[in-house]
Amino acid sequence: MVMQTEASGAEVVARAAAAAIVQIQDQIAELSDFHGRAGLISRLRLQSQELSTSAVAFDQIKSLALERAADDISWGRAPLANWSTFIDEQDRPTEAARFAIRLQVGPPEPSDEEAAHELTRSIIARALAREKDAFSAARRFPLLLRRESALQEALWDDPRLRASPETRRLMRAVAAALGEKLAPSPAPAPRERRPPPQRAGIWRRLLGRVQAYAGLR
């Protein structure tokens, strides 16, 4: 079961990295029409720095991809043509490296939960907005939620990220919040079944009312 979870997490991370590459290459194509080489590199590095503080796992991947794209352009290489940090199996961190990160992150803070729930709503809204229509969003919602949850869980203790311990702690809280939304809702409590009324009692009460109304009692 653990092996399946790790494989699923690695697959989700690789898919997110591929999506980040496509987004950035499209962005570079658009920016190139308005900025020179130096301006393009500067904008990519600035956006990378901004995303490096995000507790959204995809933003952390995109931050590293933006930095690599800026390096590629500055050295005259095709941007992200050979970037495979989150795709190649040999680049995956060891359990010992992850454990070292967990020690740095430390235990949860009381303020994490509220911030995580707010950020979770933003992550879900962004995932749904990427769908082509409302029907697709509704049909694929459980799958999208599982992917976002798996991505957060796989990356909050990943040493390849540049995230600070505080950012990682929030990433972990977001993973937990997404996991709560995936948990099945508790079954409703069964209604209390009352015993059926006794017919003799009903007839006695009705007869008493009739007699009282008619002045017979």
Secondary structure, DSSP 8 states (H G I E B T S, - for coil): -HHHHHHHHHHHHHHHHHHHHHHHHHHHHHHTTT--HHHHHHHHHHHHHHHTT---HHHHHHHHHHHHHHHHHHTT--TTTT--TTTSGGGS--HHHHHHHHHHH-S--TTHHHHHHHHHHHHHHHHHHTSSSHHHHHHHHHHHHHHHHHHHHHHTT-TTS---HHHHHHHHHHHHHHHHHHS---------------HHHHHHHHHHHHHHHTT--
